């Protein structure tokens, strides 16, 4: 899950980069890139986008839960609100949760 203030095009680019890094590292996994609206309003409207992250969590939780097999969820920045809410508020069962730091570097 990408972070705050990422356009639809930027989300695709971010997902492509993460997929390529995973593939090149030897991870032959099914990969789902989720584009959610984290760019509502002006660049400075963080609170509206943070609020939307909770709405997105409620909508995506059933879809994440329906994915069969082991699930590793990765998120960057505000995308962590989506993931954390899906896990804590909607019972999504992830086998691992990877917080991606700045520029997608794992911290």
HUGI-V853545 format. One record per helix or strand. SS is the DSSP state (a for helix, b for strand). FROM is the first residue (numbers start at 1). TO is the last residue. If there is no record, write none. Layout:
ss=SS from=FROM to=TO
ss=SS from=FROM to=TO
//
This chain:
ss=a from=8 to=24
ss=a from=46 to=66
ss=b from=72 to=76
ss=a from=79 to=90
ss=b from=96 to=100
ss=a from=102 to=104
ss=b from=106 to=106
//
